[in-house]
Amino acid sequence: MAEYLVLRLGHEPDQQVQWIAVDDNGTRRGEPGSGTLADVSAAAAARPVIVLVPATDVLTTTVNIPIRGGPRLNAALPFALEEHLADDVDTLHFAAGDRRESGLRPVAVVAQAKIDAWLQSLTDAGIDPVRMVPENYGLARIPETLSLLVAEDCVMFNDGEDLEFILEGLQPSDALVAAHKLPDRAHDTGGDEEHEAVGHLLVYCEPEDETRLSHEWLALRQELDSVDINVLPDGVLPRLAVTVATGAGVDLLQGRYGARTDYSAYFKPWRRAAALLLGLLIIGFVGKGVDYYRLSKEENTLQAQFTEEYRQIRPQDTREILDPVSAVRSIRQGAGTAAGPQVFLPSLLQLSKAIAQNDSARIETISYRAGVIDVRITSPDVATLDDIQKIVRESGQFQASIQSTDQVADQISSRLQIREAGS
């Protein structure tokens, strides 16, 4: 269970403010107080603060926009309400609440200059609010009930569904006429139609307003099904506070005025583990760097030794040796002795095994050059030739490929090339 300090700002900048402690179950946790913002700063330090701002400075309405929320919704609100606003939308701040069962979404619109002034005065007093809500949202919405609250010179009203507004300098009956819950007697056409009394009205007011508006209450009881008057001896703030503390209402602190996410708080518990991981990564990179440096030096040393030996064998070749393996192969091929016996004789042995298993084939010619053996074979069919090629490859030491095939009478004359595997 969370406790909040609900702070109600005055209509004028130098007007006294009111505050009271409540919890999120809608229960009072102390007596209401009043004074300046400096007076409330000490109490505000102990609890999160919800600020109620004057409803007369905020337009509260509803829209039907098929967008779930987030930046896209904030961007769409000015276009959805532009025709209903007298001020330039660029000077206004728009905030939306959760979508209701009807599909409509409550919206609050306030001048940016006004909300900037409120936030500046709170900051000067050392108060950082967690929510900022228009005060008329403190009048709870009760299904199938007309709710009305008289506060100073204002009348707050909602019909329990999606209609909610505030009137200044008018009577409670005027709010019901504006909501089309009562006929407009001032513009009565004089017809004989009788108005049928409908609806239950729940009224909240201070003791002096109950007395001052006694004739209003009497007239409304004649027009409606029932009228229930609830007197607020401690003022209207406790009634408004217990409602907004449960999460009701549209929070104005959205978009540019929303709370900034403190990502450092998320990473703080992992700070030590992150430092250890970073240390391990640094050590790993340093080790890799040392190994690379050592291997590079060894490579340069071996390259220099190889170049020196190569110059002794081929003093006329002064080119830079970029591929020592190719250089060694070139020397061996130039000598013409190193690779020959190692390829020629074993390949003949493997070829003889293949011919022995395919005695219908015969070898016509064999030639050897630079590690490559060319064999001319006559066989009765291509299948026999494929079998010979397969047997030569079986040892894994040689690779055999058919270079050409010709039909000569009823025989197949083909040329088979054999070389060392991987060359």
N, C-alpha and C positions, 0 to 999 in steps of 0.2 A: 504494500500500500504506500503510495507516494503522497507527500504533503506539498502544497503549493501556497504561495502568498499571492492572492489575487489583488491587484492594484488597479483602482479605477481613477482615470485621469479626469480633470475638470474640463469644462468647455472653454475656459479661458486659460492662457498660459500661466498667469499668476494665481489661479484659483487653487484652493486646497485640494489635495487628493485624499482618497479613502482606500483602506486596505483591510484585509481579513485573511486568516489562515484557514484553509479547507483541505480535505483530502480527495483523492480521485474516486471515492465512493459517494461523494456529494454530502459529506458530513463536515460541519463546522469544527474547527480546532482552536478557536479563540474568539475573542470579542473584536468587533470592528474598531478600527482606529482612523484618525484623520489628522492631517497636518501637511507639511511641505514634503517634497521629494527627499530633501535632506533628512527629514525625520524618519522616513521609511527605509532609508538605506541600511540601517543596522539590522532591521528585521528581514530585509531582502537578502542579506548575506547568508542567512541560515537556511533558506528554502529557495527552490526555483520560483521565478516570478512569472505570472500570467498577467498581462496588462489588458485592461478593458479601455477601449478608446471611445470617445463620444460618437454615438450612432448617427447624429445629425451631420457629421463630417464624412460619412461613408455611405455609398450606395450599396444596398444589399438586394440582390435579385437572383434569378435562376436562368440557366441556359441549357439547351439540349445540343451537346456537341459529342459526336461519336468518337471521342479520343480518350484513351484511358487516363493519361496524365503526363507529367513531366514537361520538358521544354516545349514539345509540340502543342500541348494544351495551353501553356502560357502564351505562346505565339498566336494561337487562334482566338483567344478571348477578346482582344481589341477589335478584331474584325466582326465578331459575333455581336458585340454591343455598341459598335461605333454609331449606329443610327439613333440610339437611345441616349446618347451622351451629348451634353452641350459643350464640354471642354475638349481640347485637342487630346487624342488618345496618347500622344507622345509625352504628355505632362502627367499622365495618370498611371497608377500602379494597380494591377489586376491580380487577384488571388482567388483560387477555386478550392472548394471543399470536396468531400467524397460524394460520389453519385448516390442519389436517393433511390428508393424502391420505385418511384414513378419514372425513373430514367433521367430526371432533371438533376443538374448539378448546381449547388449554391455558389454564388460568386459575390465577392466584395470588391468595390472599386473606390480608390481614395487618391487624392492628389499627392504626387510625389513630394511636393513641398511640405505638405502637412505631415506625412509619415516621417520625413527627414527631421522635421522640427521635434516630433515626439521622441524619436530615437536619440536626437542630440541632447535633449533635456534629461533623458534617462541616463545617458552616458555620463553627462556632467555630474549626476548624482551617484555614479558608481553602480548603476543597476543595469544588468544584462538580461533582458527577458527571454524566456524560452518560447513564449507564444504572445501574439498580440491580436486580440479579437474584438470586433465591434460589439458594443455592450448589448445591443438588442438580441444577439444570439444567446444571451443569458436567460431569456424568456423561453422556457422549455416548450418544445412542440409535443402536444398530446393528441393522439389521433381522435378525430370526431369531436374535438373541443376547440372553441375559440378562446384564445388566451390573450389577455390584455394587461399591461403594466403601466401605471401612471408614475412617472419619475420627473420631479420638478415640473417643468412646463411642457413635457413631452409625453406622448402616448405611444408605447410599443405594442405591436399587435402581430399575431400569427394565427393562421386558421387550422393548425395541426397538420397541415400538409406541406405545400410548397410556397404559400403566400406569406410573406413577412415584411413589415415595413415599420417606419417610425414617423409620426406626425408631430409637428412643433406648434404650440399655441392653439391647439384645437381640443375639442371635447372627445371623450371615449366614444360617443355615438357617431361622431364624424369618422372615426376609424372603421366602424362597422359599415357605415354607408360606403366608404371608399372600397371596402372589401366585398361590397354587394351582398352583405348579410342583412341590411336594413334598407327600406325604401328611402329615397331622397325626398323628404317632405318639403324642402325648399323649392324643389322643381316638380312638385306634384301637379299633374294635369287636371286634377279635380274629378277624376273618375270615381266610380262607386266600388272599385275593386278593393277587397280587404286583403291586407297582408297577413299571410300565415306565419305565425311565430315558429321559428326554426332555430335549432342549435342550443348548445349549452355554453355559457360564457363563464370563464374563470378569470377573476380580476385580482390583481395584486396592487396594493396602494399603501401609502403611509397614513397614519391616523388622521392627520389634518385634511388629506385628500378625500378620505371616506366621508368626513363631515361636509367638506366643501362641495362635493359632487353627489350629495344625497338625493337630489332631485333627478340627477342622471340615472342613478341606480334604480330608482323607482320607475322611471320611464322605460328603462331597458327590461325590467322584469315584466312589463306589459307587452313588450315586443318579442321576447325570446322565450324559449321553453323554460330556462332557469338561469339564474345569475348567482354565482358564488363569489362573495367578497372575502378576500384574505388580507388582513391588515398586517403591515410589516412594521413592528414597533422599533426595530433597529435600522430602519431604512431599507432601500432597495438593494444595496450591495450584497448582503448575504444571499438573497434570492438569486441574483445574477451569478455570484461566485460559485455556488454549489453546482450550477449547471455547466459552466465552462470548464470547471475542474475535471469533469468526467470526459472531456474531449470534444464537447459540442462546439459548433461554430466554425467559421472559416478563419484560419490563421493567416494574418497579413504578412508574416515573415516568410515569404516565399520568393523564388527568383533571385533578383539582385539583393534582396533583404534577407534571404535565407541564411541559415547557419552554415559556415564553412566547415567541411569535414576535416577533422584533425587526424591525418593519416599517421602522424608520429605516435599517437596513442595506440594504434593497432600494432605497430612494429616494436613498441617499447618492450613487451615481454620477450621478444625474440632477439633483442639487441645483442646479448652475450653469445647466443648461438650463431648469429650472423657474423659477429666479429671472429669467432673461431673458424667458421667456414671461409671467410675472407682470408684469414691467415693461412689456412691450408692451401687455398688457391694460389696465394702469392708464393708460398714455399714450393708448390708444384711447378709454377712457371719459372721460378728461379732455377730449380733443379734441371728443368728441360733446357733452359738457356745455357747452363754450365755444360751439360752434355753436348749440346749443339756446338758450343765453342770448342770443346775438347775434340770432338769428332772432325770438326772442320780443320783443326790444326793437323790432326793425323792424316786427313785426306790430302792436305797440301804437302805434307812430308812425303807420303807415298807417291804422289803425283811427280814430285821433284825427282825421287829416286827412279821412278819408271822412265821419266824423260831422259835422265842421264844414261840409263842402260840402253834405251832405244837409240840415242844419238851414237852410241858406240857401234850398234849394228847397222844403222843407216845414217851415217854422218851427213849425207847429202840432203836429207829431209829435215828442213828447219821449221816446219809448220808446228803450231801449238797442238799438242796431243789432247784432244777433247774426249776421245773414246778409246781408252787403253785396250779394251776387249777386241775392238775392230782392228786395232794396230797389231795385236798379237796374231789374230787370224790371218791378216795380210802377210805377216812374216812367215807363218806356217805354210800358207798356200804358195808363197814365193819359193820356199825351200822344196816343196813338192814331195816330201817324204813323211812328214809327221802324220797326216791324216789318212794317207792312202791305205796302208796295210790294215789300219784299224777299222776302215769301212769296207774295203774291197773284199777281203777274205771272209769276214763274218757274213757279209751280205750274200756271197756266193753259197755259203753253207745253208743259209736260210732259204735261198732260192732253190737249192737242190732238194730240200725237204718238200717244198711245194710241188716241184715237178714229179718227185717220187710218188706223191699222193694223187697226182693227176697224170698218169702215164700216157694218156692219149695226146698230151701236148708235148711239143718239142721246141728246144731252143735253137734258133737260127743263128743269131749273132749276139755278142756281148761286147760293150765298149765302156771304158771307164775314163772319166776326166773330172779333175777338181772336186773329188768327193761325190760325184754323181755317176751311177751305173745305168746305162741304157741297154735294155734286153729286147731283142726281136723274137717273138714267140708265135708259133703256129698252133692253133687249138681247134677242135671240132666245133665249138660253140662259145658264145659269150659267157655262159655260166661257168665253164671251166676256167676261163681267164679271170673271172671274178673270184673264184675259189683260190687261185694262185695268189692273187693280190691280197686276199684276206690272210692266207698263211704267212706271207712275208711280214705282214703287220703284227702278227700275233706276238712276236718276241718283244715288241715295244721298243726295240732298238732302231728299227727302220720304218720309213714311210714309203709306200708304193702307190704310184698313180698311173693310170692308163693314159697315154699321150695320144694314141690314135688306134683305129681299127679299120681293117679293109677286108672285104669279102673276096677271096681268091678261090675260085671253083667252089668246092663244098667245105673249105676251111676258112678260119678267121685268122688273118695276119694282123698282129697288133704290136705296138711298141710300149713296153712297160719301163717306167723310170723309178729307180730305187735310190734313196738318199738317207743319210742319218737323220733320225727323228729330231726335230727341233732346229734343224739347220735351214 
